[in-house]
């Protein structure tokens, strides 16, 4: 079975699981919404101020949401030996990891798609004119978040205090991604909006480097 | 044993003389005066900490390639020493910056990179503490170690694209760089002293980790032998 096909089957399994339980996505959306609302206390939410602080606010909210959402990705495979069963399947460990990454990417992307319009309304920011480049930036940023996040979810699943450990591992390593995503988003909310290509290229580089690292090291993550 | 004590005594003398050289022999800097003298240890701490982190990175890769626990022992020893040296750098920096820049801290490329690097290796050590099984701890923390080190150039680049305030490298820094020859010599002594302090600590920490593993194995062997003996011995009443 090819890696792509195996990953697609695993992705379908993750999506089916989520569609039936619908607990992860609901909690993640509400959590991000809460963070976005709470941020209105941190600064005066006028249109001018929001353009200034909005990008950082959005990415911090999604980073927090992702760190909570990514945790069950591997942790819930621990019960009933589900991970052992997956490991016995005749698929490469990269396919396993890729399926998880794609599922997490979709969950986080759906959360963002729901919350971006809410943010635009609450903070008086117009996103319609820059929708195309904005989607590009969010796809690249979210990809980086889920690539590293899924790998670290596989690492922290074996540890004690794993709920607390995952954000600790994830936040420092995602610092450059956060800077790039925030700056690229800020360039789109600026007046006049112009996509910052340097930061966009940086995001691409981040994704490529860590996806390659994940591909090279995935056998060590999924063993025994 | 005697040779080890002799080497330690020699290193102690070297460290003391490095401190003396930095405080009394090095010439006074024109604008910064006495505060500048912290630089000899600041730069030396930075060099040892980056060397230690690089050793940790190589050890992580070597462990993943060979699966021999001695590389894991080296990785944890180097990471711990690196964190200590990095802490020295992070403490001496603000002490110098306050009188010279007028602020304790600035979010400049080099400072931020070092801070993030420090956080990354602290979380590496935390991760190790929370993984029980030695084999799994070695493998998973090695994967994290590789990811963490790959992140360093990215952190630096991302902050470089902002603004940089840290002084440009004074040594090998291109045009206009370079220090007074006597300052250079004092710096060399301090760097050697810092490495002289770091390497024995690293070696000792490595030995300690090896001994810990050995102890664990012996304990397991004793336990399994005791269990085997118990299952063989006749139970009471039969």
HADDOCK unambig.tbl for C-alpha pairs under 7 A between the chains (distance, minus, plus):
assign (segid A and resid 155 and name CA) (segid B and resid 140 and name CA) 5.84 0.50 0.50
assign (segid A and resid 158 and name CA) (segid B and resid 131 and name CA) 6.67 0.50 0.50
assign (segid A and resid 159 and name CA) (segid B and resid 130 and name CA) 5.20 0.50 0.50
assign (segid A and resid 159 and name CA) (segid B and resid 131 and name CA) 4.66 0.50 0.50
assign (segid A and resid 160 and name CA) (segid B and resid 130 and name CA) 5.15 0.50 0.50
assign (segid A and resid 160 and name CA) (segid B and resid 131 and name CA) 6.53 0.50 0.50
assign (segid A and resid 168 and name CA) (segid B and resid 123 and name CA) 6.30 0.50 0.50
assign (segid A and resid 169 and name CA) (segid B and resid 123 and name CA) 5.78 0.50 0.50
assign (segid A and resid 172 and name CA) (segid B and resid 116 and name CA) 5.90 0.50 0.50
assign (segid A and resid 172 and name CA) (segid B and resid 119 and name CA) 6.43 0.50 0.50
assign (segid A and resid 172 and name CA) (segid B and resid 120 and name CA) 5.97 0.50 0.50
assign (segid A and resid 173 and name CA) (segid B and resid 120 and name CA) 6.84 0.50 0.50
assign (segid A and resid 173 and name CA) (segid B and resid 148 and name CA) 6.45 0.50 0.50
assign (segid A and resid 173 and name CA) (segid B and resid 151 and name CA) 6.20 0.50 0.50
assign (segid A and resid 175 and name CA) (segid B and resid 155 and name CA) 6.92 0.50 0.50
assign (segid A and resid 176 and name CA) (segid B and resid 154 and name CA) 6.15 0.50 0.50
assign (segid A and resid 176 and name CA) (segid B and resid 155 and name CA) 4.95 0.50 0.50
assign (segid A and resid 176 and name CA) (segid B and resid 158 and name CA) 5.59 0.50 0.50
assign (segid A and resid 179 and name CA) (segid B and resid 158 and name CA) 6.86 0.50 0.50
assign (segid A and resid 180 and name CA) (segid B and resid 158 and name CA) 6.90 0.50 0.50
assign (segid A and resid 217 and name CA) (segid B and resid 143 and name CA) 6.84 0.50 0.50
assign (segid A and resid 220 and name CA) (segid B and resid 139 and name CA) 6.53 0.50 0.50
assign (segid A and resid 221 and name CA) (segid B and resid 140 and name CA) 6.66 0.50 0.50
